[in-house]
């Protein structure tokens, strides 16, 4: 089981199955279809559920659609890049690969 951390603000949405897709950059866990996940609240470091990955798609940031950006609360590619630079620094750019991960709660 692979641990995966989420901002506290997403925990309720995930538990209500309103949020079933996540994005990850620079995937150090090698997340794949079929993997089981231990969902962790980033703020409390506590597990809040288990999930299974249903599908994984890879795209460069520049390939993300307006629909995908809007569904993740971004207004533009620049907004998305700026948001992720908080975590990953200046190495995030239009060529950076995004793993789009669809999952379901167990």
Phi, psi and omega in degrees: 000131183259130177284141178221123185267146179227149171301145181304325183297342181266347186303310181297319179297322179291314181296333177269006182059027174276332177247110182234008177227134177229160176244141174225137175251149176051054185299105180269358181257356182052054182295133183222160174306133179095343179298142173263141186241143168259112184277125186241132172285118183301325183286314184266345184066016181263146175287136179237004177167176177237150181212166177232136179282124179269327183199150176227129176235144179245136176214156169278153180307319183297344181268354180294139181274163176301322179298314179297318179298313181298320180293344176250019175064032174251144181267341182197170175298320179299319177299316180295315179298313180301317180299316182282339176293337175301322182268323190247355180080195188287355179288351177279124178210185184298337180272353182295136179279137176246131171265122177261113190245120176260134184218166174226146177291147176261000000 
